[in-house]
Amino acid sequence: MTVPLRVLVCDDQALVRTGFATIIGAQPDLQVVGECGDGQTAVDLAGRLRPDVVVMDVRMPVLNGIAATRMLAGAGVAAPVKVLVVTTFNLDEYVYEALRAGASGFLLKDAPPAQLLQGIRTVASGAALLAPEVTRGLVGRYAERVRPVADSSGEVPLAPRELEVLRLMADGLSNSEIAAAMVISQETVKTYVSRILTKLDLRDRVQAVIYAYRRGLVA
């Protein structure tokens, strides 16, 4: 029997929090291990409960969701937790800051329940939740901010084919599109993506895209 994915729900609105927990808890492959209403409590609970995914709101008291995400999944965190940011605010700035803080995905609260559930599963699997075209548009819009000059030096420790896959990922191509462009199988693409994430010590495709922009591999 498959072990359910452990989910922590953090939202300062009790009705929203309870609604999410009810939807998630009804799934045989998902388990709600905790609920809370502020970012600091989310950080504390995640440290004790070690959830597979934290469903995180943005605007909350004590510690907001972006700061909490940075503490849970940001650069330098010894044991990062995957974070799915879910908010009512459809602002590019929120999406950008959430991803930069270490979030693996971003959803709006008015998304259908099925999309929330799929988002949790997607993030838990190590994949990025944002659609390729959304990733491309978002990161491209903030390319100058994402790519500091200090980060553009040094060798990229990837083989030529891996580097080609990374560039195509950063251009917003899906695995099937990359496979078609390189005339290889989707399984081979998945292998390349896995190697890229391992070699660069990245958690998911979103971080890989940001890495590519930082290093000036795409414009």
N, C-alpha and C positions, 0 to 999 in steps of 0.2 A: 504493500500500500504506500502511495506517495505521501511524503510528509508535507502538510500544508505550509504555504508561505506565511510567514509571520508578519503582520502589518500593525503599525502604530499610527493612530489617527490623531492629528493635531489641528484644531480649529477653535477659535474663541466663541463661535456661535454654537450653543448647545444643540439646537435643532439640526443644524448642518452636520455637526459631529456625530450625533446619534443616527442621522440618516445614512451617512457614509458607513458607519460601523454596522448598521443593520444590513445594508446592501452587501458589504464585503463579507460579513459573518455568515451570510446565507450560502456562500459558495463552498463546495466541498474541498477545494484546493487552496482556500484562503482562511486565515485565522486572525482575528483581531486580538492582539495581546495587550493593548492598552489604549487609552484615550486621554487627551489633555487639552487645555485651552490657551496655552501660551508657549512660546518658543523655548524658554529656559526649562520648563518642565519636560518638554519634548526631548531636549538634550539629556536631561537627567534620566528619564525613563529609557531612552535608547541605550544609554550606557549600561543599565541594569538588565533590560529585557532582550537586547540584541535582535531587534526585528530585521527582517529581510528588506522591508521597504517602509519608509515613513511617508505618509500622506500629509503634506504640510501646507497650511494656509500662509499668506504673506503678511497681512496686516493683523498683528496680535499684540496684546500687552506684554510687559516685562521684557520680552525679547522677540523681535519680529522674525518672520519666517526666513528671510534672506540671511540674517545673522545666525539663526539657528542652523540653517543649512550649511553655512560655512564651517560651523563648529562640528557638524556631523560628517560632512563629506568634502570639505575644502582641502586645499593643498596642505600637505604636511600632517594630515590626520592619520594617526597610526592604524586605526581600524575603522575605515570609512563605512558609512551606512548609505544605501541607495535612497535617494529622496525624490519623490514625485510631488512637485509643487502644484497645488490646485487653488485657484483664486477667482474672484469675481472680476478682477481688473485685467482687461485685455490690452495691456500696454506693453509695447516693445521693450521699454526700459525694465519692466518687471521681469520679462522673460530673459532678457540679457543678463541682468544681475543674478537671477536665480541660477542660470547655467554657469556663470562665472563663479558663483559660490560653491558649485559642485553638484547641483541638481542633475538628475539623469533624465528628467522630463518635465513637461509643463502642460496643464490642462485647465480649462475654465470650469467653474462650478456648474454651469448650465449644460455641460456635456451629458449625453445620455449615460445611464448607469453602466451599460455594456462597455462604453468607452473608458469609464473609470476603471472597471475591472480588468479590461485588456491592458490599460495603461500600467496598472500595478504589475501584471504578469510580464509585460514587456520590459519594464525597468528592472524587475527582479532577474530577468534573463541576461542582463548586461547590455541590452540594446537601448538605443535612444528612442524616446517616445515621439519627438517631433518628426513630422513628415519631412522627407529630404528637401522639398522645395521651401518649406518653412525655415529649416535650418540654414539653407543657402541664403535666403533673403535676410534673415535676422543677423547672422554672423557677418554677412557681406556688408550690411548697413553700418555695422560697428567695427569694420575691419581695422581702422586706424587705432581705435581704442583697444581692440583685442590683441593687436600686434605691436607691443612696445619694441623700440629699437634694441633694447638690451636683450631681448629674447630671440633676436634674429641671427645671432652668431652661433658658431659651433656646427659640428657635423650632425647630420640626422642619421641615426644608427639603423637604417633600413636598406634592404637589398633593392635594386632597381625596380623590380616588379611590385614589391611592397610599397615603394614610394609612388609608383603609378596608381596603385589602388587608393592610397591615401589622398592623392590629388583628386581623383574621381569622387571619392567620398566627400571631400571638401567642396566639390562642385555641385553637390546635392544629388548625386546618382544613387539609386537603390542598388541592392546586391544584384538583382536581375539585370539592371541597366549596365552595371559594371561588367558583369559576365558577358553581355552582348558586345560591349565596346572592346573588351580584351580578348574576345573569342575563347572564353574558358567557361567551365561549369560554375553554377552558383555555389556548389560545395567547395570548390577551389577558392572562390571569393571569400567565403566564410572562413576558410583556413587562413587566408592572407589577413583578413580583418583581425582574427584572433591573434596572429603573430604580431601585427602592428600594435595592438593594445598592450600585449605583453612586453614587447621590446621598449615601448615608450612609457610603460607604467601608467597607462590610462585606463579608466574604468569603462568607458563606453564611446560610442561613435561621436556624440556631441563634443566630448573632450578632444577626440581626434581631429574634428573639424577646427576647433579653436586652436589646437596645436599647429595645424597646417597654416592657418592665418598668421599666427605669431611668428612662425619661422619664414614667412614670406614665400611659401610653396605655391600659394594661389593668390590672385589679385582680385 
